[in-house]
Amino acid sequence: MAFVYTYAQDNRGKKTKFWFFPIQVEYLPWMFLAFDLIMSGPSAATLSFTGIIAAHLYEFLTRIYPEFGGGRNYIVTPGFVRRFFARSTLRGVYRSYGTAYRPAQESSGSSWSSSVQGAWSARGRGRRLGGD
Protein backbone atom coordinates (compact mmCIF):
# COMPACT_ATOMS: atom_id res chain seq x y z
CA MET A 1 0.00 0.00 0.00
CA ALA A 2 2.92 2.33 0.65
CA PHE A 3 3.97 2.10 -3.00
CA VAL A 4 0.46 3.03 -4.17
CA TYR A 5 0.39 6.02 -1.83
CA THR A 6 3.81 7.23 -3.01
CA TYR A 7 2.77 6.76 -6.65
CA ALA A 8 -0.40 8.75 -6.00
CA GLN A 9 1.53 11.61 -4.39
CA ASP A 10 4.10 11.74 -7.20
CA ASN A 11 1.43 11.79 -9.92
CA ARG A 12 -1.12 14.24 -8.51
CA GLY A 13 -3.61 15.62 -11.01
CA LYS A 14 -3.46 12.64 -13.36
CA LYS A 15 -6.26 10.21 -14.05
CA THR A 16 -6.15 6.44 -13.86
CA LYS A 17 -8.62 3.58 -13.97
CA PHE A 18 -9.57 1.38 -11.05
CA TRP A 19 -11.08 -1.59 -12.81
CA PHE A 20 -13.35 0.23 -15.27
CA PHE A 21 -13.88 3.43 -13.33
CA PRO A 22 -11.79 6.50 -14.18
CA ILE A 23 -10.60 8.22 -10.98
CA GLN A 24 -8.05 10.80 -9.91
CA VAL A 25 -4.74 9.22 -8.90
CA GLU A 26 -4.98 10.83 -5.44
CA TYR A 27 -7.92 8.53 -4.61
CA LEU A 28 -6.18 5.31 -5.66
CA PRO A 29 -4.93 4.29 -2.16
CA TRP A 30 -8.41 4.86 -0.76
CA MET A 31 -9.97 2.76 -3.52
CA PHE A 32 -7.58 -0.07 -2.66
CA LEU A 33 -8.53 0.34 1.00
CA ALA A 34 -12.25 0.10 0.16
CA PHE A 35 -11.56 -2.90 -2.08
CA ASP A 36 -9.67 -4.64 0.75
CA LEU A 37 -12.53 -3.91 3.13
CA ILE A 38 -15.13 -5.36 0.75
CA MET A 39 -13.15 -8.39 -0.40
CA SER A 40 -11.12 -9.37 2.68
CA GLY A 41 -12.79 -7.78 5.65
CA PRO A 42 -11.80 -5.34 8.38
CA SER A 43 -8.49 -6.99 9.28
CA ALA A 44 -7.08 -6.57 5.75
CA ALA A 45 -8.44 -3.02 5.60
CA THR A 46 -6.73 -2.20 8.91
CA LEU A 47 -3.45 -3.49 7.52
CA SER A 48 -3.88 -1.37 4.37
CA PHE A 49 -4.75 1.68 6.44
CA THR A 50 -1.59 1.15 8.48
CA GLY A 51 0.35 1.12 5.20
CA ILE A 52 -1.22 4.41 4.15
CA ILE A 53 -0.30 5.98 7.50
CA ALA A 54 3.29 4.70 7.26
CA ALA A 55 3.63 5.98 3.68
CA HIS A 56 2.23 9.38 4.64
CA LEU A 57 4.63 9.62 7.59
CA TYR A 58 7.58 8.67 5.35
CA GLU A 59 6.50 11.21 2.73
CA PHE A 60 6.20 13.91 5.37
CA LEU A 61 9.54 13.19 7.05
CA THR A 62 11.59 12.85 3.85
CA ARG A 63 10.01 15.37 1.46
CA ILE A 64 7.51 17.82 2.93
CA TYR A 65 9.07 18.75 6.26
CA PRO A 66 12.66 19.18 4.97
CA GLU A 67 11.58 21.24 1.93
CA PHE A 68 8.80 23.40 3.29
CA GLY A 69 9.22 23.25 7.05
CA GLY A 70 12.92 24.00 7.07
CA GLY A 71 13.67 20.89 9.10
CA ARG A 72 16.16 18.14 8.50
CA ASN A 73 15.55 14.79 6.85
CA TYR A 74 15.35 12.25 9.67
CA ILE A 75 15.18 9.19 7.43
CA VAL A 76 18.31 9.17 5.30
CA THR A 77 19.01 6.37 2.84
CA PRO A 78 22.45 4.82 3.54
CA GLY A 79 25.16 5.69 1.03
CA PHE A 80 25.89 2.11 -0.01
CA VAL A 81 22.21 1.59 -0.95
CA ARG A 82 22.18 4.82 -2.98
CA ARG A 83 25.38 3.85 -4.80
CA PHE A 84 24.08 0.34 -5.53
CA PHE A 85 20.89 1.58 -7.16
CA ALA A 86 22.52 4.56 -8.88
CA ARG A 87 24.78 2.24 -10.84
CA SER A 88 21.97 -0.01 -11.97
CA THR A 89 19.68 2.70 -13.36
CA LEU A 90 19.41 3.12 -17.11
CA ARG A 91 19.82 6.57 -18.57
CA GLY A 92 17.19 7.16 -21.20
CA VAL A 93 16.35 9.88 -23.66
CA TYR A 94 12.64 10.63 -23.55
CA ARG A 95 11.05 11.17 -26.92
CA SER A 96 7.47 11.64 -28.07
CA TYR A 97 7.32 8.06 -29.39
CA GLY A 98 9.07 6.30 -26.49
CA THR A 99 12.21 6.12 -24.43
CA ALA A 100 15.58 5.39 -26.02
CA TYR A 101 18.22 3.85 -23.78
CA ARG A 102 21.89 4.33 -24.44
CA PRO A 103 24.01 1.17 -24.43
CA ALA A 104 26.36 0.67 -21.51
CA GLN A 105 29.87 1.99 -22.03
CA GLU A 106 32.37 -0.82 -22.40
CA SER A 107 35.79 -0.17 -20.98
CA SER A 108 38.81 -1.64 -22.69
CA GLY A 109 41.03 -3.90 -20.70
CA SER A 110 39.74 -6.56 -18.38
CA SER A 111 36.12 -6.50 -19.52
CA TRP A 112 34.40 -9.74 -20.41
CA SER A 113 33.34 -10.24 -24.00
CA SER A 114 31.79 -13.05 -25.96
CA SER A 115 33.15 -14.56 -29.14
CA VAL A 116 29.62 -15.36 -30.32
CA GLN A 117 28.39 -12.69 -32.73
CA GLY A 118 24.95 -12.32 -34.17
CA ALA A 119 24.04 -11.97 -37.84
CA TRP A 120 23.54 -8.22 -37.49
CA SER A 121 26.71 -7.38 -35.56
CA ALA A 122 28.89 -6.67 -38.62
CA ARG A 123 26.31 -5.04 -40.88
CA GLY A 124 27.41 -1.41 -40.45
CA ARG A 125 25.50 1.69 -39.42
CA GLY A 126 22.46 1.01 -41.55
CA ARG A 127 20.38 3.40 -43.61
CA ARG A 128 17.23 5.30 -42.88
CA LEU A 129 14.20 3.96 -44.70
CA GLY A 130 12.90 6.16 -47.49
CA GLY A 131 16.18 8.05 -47.86
CA ASP A 132 18.56 8.29 -50.81
Backbone hydrogen bonds in HBPLUS format (Angstrom, degrees):
<---DONOR---> <-ACCEPTOR-->    atom                        ^
c    i                          cat <-CA-CA->   ^        H-A-AA   ^      H-
h    n   atom  resd res      DA  || num        DHA   H-A  angle D-A-AA Bond
n    s   type  num  typ     dist DA aas  dist angle  dist       angle   num
A0005-TYR N   A0001-MET O   3.02 MM   4  6.31 159.2  2.06 152.5 157.9     1
A0006-THR N   A0002-ALA O   2.97 MM   4  6.18 163.6  1.99 150.9 155.1     2
A0007-TYR N   A0003-PHE O   2.87 MM   4  6.04 160.4  1.91 149.3 155.1     3
A0008-ALA N   A0004-VAL O   2.90 MM   4  6.07 155.0  1.96 145.1 152.0     4
A0009-GLN N   A0005-TYR O   2.97 MM   4  6.25 150.4  2.06 147.6 155.4     5
A0010-ASP N   A0006-THR O   2.97 MM   4  6.16 153.1  2.04 148.8 156.0     6
A0011-ASN N   A0007-TYR O   3.08 MM   4  6.15 134.6  2.29 143.0 153.9     7
A0014-LYS N   A0011-ASN O   3.33 MM   3  6.04 160.0  2.37 139.1 140.4     8
A0025-VAL N   A0014-LYS O   3.01 MM  11  5.77 159.9  2.05 156.0 152.7     9
A0016-THR N   A0023-ILE O   2.91 MM   7  5.59 163.8  1.94 165.8 171.0    10
A0023-ILE N   A0016-THR O   2.82 MM   7  5.59 164.5  1.84 157.4 162.4    11
A0018-PHE N   A0021-PHE O   2.92 MM   3  5.29 164.1  1.95 150.9 150.1    12
A0021-PHE N   A0018-PHE O   3.09 MM   3  5.29 161.8  2.13 127.2 124.8    13
A0027-TYR N   A0024-GLN O   3.12 MM   3  5.76 153.0  2.20 116.2 122.8    14
A0028-LEU N   A0025-VAL O   3.06 MM   3  5.27 164.9  2.08 112.5 117.3    15
A0031-MET N   A0027-TYR O   2.95 MM   4  6.22 142.2  2.10 150.1 161.8    16
A0031-MET N   A0028-LEU O   3.16 MM   3  5.05 123.6  2.49  94.3 108.7    17
A0032-PHE N   A0028-LEU O   3.03 MM   4  6.32 157.6  2.08 154.0 159.3    18
A0033-LEU N   A0029-PRO O   2.96 MM   4  6.20 147.9  2.07 139.5 148.9    19
A0034-ALA N   A0030-TRP O   2.97 MM   4  6.19 159.0  2.02 143.0 147.6    20
A0035-PHE N   A0031-MET O   2.85 MM   4  6.05 154.2  1.91 145.8 153.7    21
A0036-ASP N   A0032-PHE O   2.86 MM   4  6.07 157.0  1.91 147.6 153.2    22
A0037-LEU N   A0033-LEU O   2.98 MM   4  6.22 153.3  2.05 145.7 153.2    23
A0038-ILE N   A0034-ALA O   2.95 MM   4  6.20 157.2  2.01 148.8 154.3    24
A0039-MET N   A0035-PHE O   2.87 MM   4  5.96 169.6  1.88 154.6 158.0    25
A0040-SER N   A0036-ASP O   2.80 MM   4  5.31 154.9  1.86 136.9 145.4    26
A0041-GLY N   A0037-LEU O   3.24 MM   4  4.62 136.3  2.44 106.5 115.4    27
A0045-ALA N   A0041-GLY O   3.21 MM   4  6.45 156.6  2.27 148.9 156.0    28
A0046-THR N   A0042-PRO O   2.85 MM   4  5.99 149.9  1.94 145.2 152.6    29
A0047-LEU N   A0043-SER O   3.14 MM   4  6.38 152.9  2.22 140.6 147.3    30
A0048-SER N   A0044-ALA O   2.98 MM   4  6.25 155.6  2.04 146.0 152.5    31
A0049-PHE N   A0045-ALA O   2.85 MM   4  6.03 154.8  1.91 146.8 154.1    32
A0050-THR N   A0046-THR O   2.95 MM   4  6.16 149.3  2.05 143.4 151.4    33
A0051-GLY N   A0047-LEU O   3.10 MM   4  6.41 145.9  2.22 140.3 149.3    34
A0052-ILE N   A0048-SER O   2.99 MM   4  6.38 148.0  2.09 146.3 154.8    35
A0053-ILE N   A0049-PHE O   2.99 MM   4  6.28 158.4  2.04 148.3 153.8    36
A0054-ALA N   A0050-THR O   2.95 MM   4  6.15 161.2  1.98 147.7 152.9    37
A0055-ALA N   A0051-GLY O   2.92 MM   4  6.06 157.8  1.97 145.3 151.4    38
A0056-HIS N   A0052-ILE O   2.91 MM   4  6.06 155.3  1.97 146.5 153.5    39
A0057-LEU N   A0053-ILE O   2.94 MM   4  6.13 159.5  1.98 149.9 155.4    40
A0058-TYR N   A0054-ALA O   2.95 MM   4  6.14 158.7  1.99 147.0 152.8    41
A0059-GLU N   A0055-ALA O   2.90 MM   4  6.04 161.6  1.93 146.8 152.2    42
A0060-PHE N   A0056-HIS O   2.90 MM   4  6.07 157.4  1.95 147.8 154.0    43
A0061-LEU N   A0057-LEU O   2.92 MM   4  6.09 164.4  1.95 151.2 155.2    44
A0062-THR N   A0058-TYR O   2.96 MM   4  5.99 146.6  2.07 149.7 157.3    45
A0063-ARG N   A0059-GLU O   2.97 MM   4  5.59 151.3  2.05 140.2 147.0    46
A0064-ILE N   A0059-GLU O   3.33 MM   5  6.69 159.3  2.37 145.1 150.7    47
A0065-TYR N   A0060-PHE O   2.90 MM   5  5.70 169.9  1.91 155.1 158.4    48
A0067-GLU N   A0063-ARG O   3.20 MM   4  6.09 155.6  2.26 141.5 148.5    49
A0068-PHE N   A0064-ILE O   2.87 MM   4  5.74 167.0  1.89 158.8 162.8    50
A0069-GLY N   A0065-TYR O   2.95 MM   4  4.57 133.9  2.17 115.1 127.9    51
A0071-GLY N   A0065-TYR O   3.35 MM   6  5.81 162.5  2.38 137.1 133.7    52
A0081-VAL N   A0078-PRO O   3.19 MM   3  5.54 128.9  2.47 104.6 116.9    53
A0082-ARG N   A0078-PRO O   3.18 MM   4  6.52 160.6  2.22 152.4 158.0    54
A0083-ARG N   A0079-GLY O   2.89 MM   4  6.12 163.6  1.91 155.9 160.1    55
A0084-PHE N   A0080-PHE O   3.05 MM   4  6.07 151.9  2.13 135.0 142.6    56
A0085-PHE N   A0081-VAL O   3.12 MM   4  6.35 164.2  2.15 152.9 155.4    57
A0086-ALA N   A0082-ARG O   2.88 MM   4  5.92 141.6  2.03 144.5 155.9    58
A0087-ARG N   A0083-ARG O   3.24 MM   4  6.28 151.8  2.32 143.5 147.7    59
A0093-VAL N   A0100-ALA O   2.73 MM   7  5.13 162.4  1.76 150.6 155.9    60
A0100-ALA N   A0093-VAL O   2.95 MM   7  5.13 169.7  1.96 148.1 148.3    61
A0095-ARG N   A0098-GLY O   2.87 MM   3  5.28 152.5  1.95 153.8 162.8    62
A0098-GLY N   A0095-ARG O   3.28 MM   3  5.28 166.4  2.30 105.0 109.1    63
A0121-SER N   A0118-GLY O   3.39 MM   3  5.43 164.3  2.42 103.5 108.1    64
A0131-GLY N   A0128-ARG O   3.40 MM   3  5.78 157.1  2.45 129.4 128.3    65
